[in-house]
Amino acid sequence: MSAFILPKTHIDAMLTAAAKLNPHEFGHITWVRTFTADDKTEVVFDVDSADEVGSMLIEQNVRSVNYLRKSNIVPAPYVFDMLPGLPDTDEILGAISCYTYQSGETPDWVSTEAYRFIQSLTDALVSTRWSGISTWLINSVGYFTEDARSVRRATVPTYAVNPPKVFIG
């Protein structure tokens, strides 16, 4: 596997998406920061914490590269810059996939704060991507046929067939 240090803009993009999610509709991006087994603090993402969260994400990415390449790269300081425009959910899910691939090389990856933040952001994005879709239970072998799909689309609101961008600026 190869790993590389992601550009600052990649981290800015993920945090811009987190900042522009509508918390009243989809909940807040929250995760647990563990200091010790007895001290677990829940963190809620907001723009004021973006510098700290971005630094944490970059540090894990650099740790991953250092682990894989047996190098000693030092992470650059990070200051969040909100990107203009409204992030597209699918593009951000792709960016998260790239981040996970580049940052998941350390043996402790799934126990890191970066992993927990990424999981929380992914969960929020997935729920926004599919909000309004009526599928919950699939109990027909013909569910994926065009005939069945056209019937479902005729009974599902237009916004669910072509979901709007779910980010609120």
C-alpha positions in Angstrom: 0.0 0.0 0.0 1.1 3.5 -0.6 0.3 6.5 1.6 0.9 10.2 1.1 0.3 13.4 3.1 -2.9 15.0 2.0 -2.9 18.6 1.1 -4.4 21.1 3.5 -7.3 21.8 1.1 -8.4 18.2 1.4 -8.7 18.6 5.2 -10.4 22.0 4.6 -12.9 20.4 2.3 -13.9 17.7 4.9 -14.2 20.3 7.7 -16.2 22.7 5.4 -18.7 19.9 4.9 -18.9 19.3 8.6 -19.4 23.0 9.2 -22.1 23.4 6.6 -24.2 20.4 7.6 -27.5 21.6 9.0 -27.4 20.4 12.7 -31.1 21.1 13.2 -32.0 18.6 10.4 -29.2 16.0 10.7 -27.7 16.4 14.2 -24.3 17.5 15.2 -21.0 15.9 14.3 -20.0 14.4 17.6 -17.4 11.9 18.7 -15.6 10.8 21.9 -12.2 12.0 22.7 -10.6 9.5 25.0 -7.9 10.7 27.4 -7.9 7.6 29.6 -10.2 4.7 30.2 -11.9 6.7 32.9 -12.0 10.0 31.1 -14.0 10.1 27.9 -15.2 13.4 26.7 -17.8 13.9 23.9 -16.8 16.6 21.4 -19.2 18.5 19.2 -17.7 19.9 16.0 -18.2 23.6 15.3 -16.2 26.2 13.3 -14.4 27.4 16.4 -12.9 23.9 16.9 -12.0 23.4 13.2 -8.3 24.4 13.7 -7.9 21.8 16.4 -9.8 19.1 14.6 -7.9 19.8 11.3 -4.6 19.5 13.2 -5.7 16.2 14.7 -6.6 14.9 11.2 -3.3 16.0 9.7 -1.4 14.5 12.6 -3.0 11.1 12.0 -2.4 11.3 8.3 1.3 12.0 9.0 1.5 9.3 11.6 0.2 6.8 9.0 2.7 7.9 6.4 5.5 7.8 8.9 4.5 4.3 10.1 4.3 2.9 6.5 7.5 4.6 5.2 9.4 4.4 8.5 10.0 8.1 8.3 9.9 11.0 10.7 7.9 13.7 8.9 6.6 16.5 11.2 3.1 17.7 10.5 2.7 21.3 9.4 0.7 23.7 11.5 -2.9 23.8 10.5 -5.4 26.7 10.3 -8.8 26.0 8.9 -10.0 27.9 5.8 -13.7 27.5 5.0 -14.0 26.7 1.3 -16.5 28.6 -0.8 -19.7 27.0 -2.1 -21.8 24.1 -1.0 -20.0 20.7 -0.7 -21.5 17.8 -2.6 -22.2 14.8 -0.4 -20.8 12.2 -2.8 -17.6 14.2 -3.3 -17.1 14.5 0.4 -17.7 10.8 1.0 -15.0 10.2 -1.7 -12.7 12.6 0.1 -13.3 10.8 3.4 -12.5 7.5 1.7 -9.2 8.9 0.5 -8.5 10.3 4.0 -9.2 6.9 5.5 -7.0 5.1 3.0 -4.1 7.5 3.5 -4.5 7.7 7.3 -5.4 4.2 8.4 -1.9 2.5 8.3 -1.2 2.7 12.0 -2.1 -0.3 14.1 -4.2 1.9 16.4 -6.2 3.5 13.6 -9.6 2.4 14.8 -9.0 3.6 18.3 -7.8 7.1 17.3 -9.8 10.3 17.6 -9.3 10.9 13.9 -11.1 7.6 13.2 -14.0 8.5 15.5 -14.4 12.0 13.9 -14.3 10.5 10.4 -16.9 7.9 11.4 -19.2 10.6 12.8 -18.9 12.7 9.7 -19.5 9.7 7.4 -22.6 8.7 9.4 -24.0 12.2 9.1 -23.3 12.4 5.4 -24.8 9.0 4.6 -27.9 9.9 6.5 -28.2 13.2 4.6 -27.5 11.5 1.3 -30.4 9.1 1.8 -32.8 11.3 3.7 -36.2 11.0 2.1 -35.6 7.7 0.4 -38.3 5.3 1.3 -36.3 2.1 1.3 -36.0 0.5 4.7 -36.8 -3.1 4.1 -36.2 -5.0 0.9 -38.4 -8.0 0.7 -38.9 -8.7 -3.0 -36.5 -10.5 -5.3 -37.6 -8.1 -8.1 -36.8 -5.0 -6.1 -34.0 -3.8 -8.4 -36.0 -4.3 -11.7 -36.9 -1.2 -13.6 -40.6 -1.9 -13.3 -40.4 -2.0 -9.5 -38.1 1.1 -9.5 -40.5 3.1 -11.6 -43.4 2.3 -9.3 -41.3 3.4 -6.3 -40.3 6.6 -7.9 -43.9 7.4 -8.8 -44.8 7.2 -5.1 -41.7 8.9 -3.6 -41.4 12.7 -3.4 -39.2 14.3 -6.2 -36.6 15.4 -3.7 -36.0 11.8 -2.7 -35.4 10.6 -6.2 -33.0 13.4 -7.0 -31.8 14.4 -3.5 -30.9 18.1 -3.1 -27.6 19.2 -1.9 -28.0 18.8 1.8 -25.6 21.4 3.1 -26.9 24.7 4.4 -24.5 27.6 4.1 
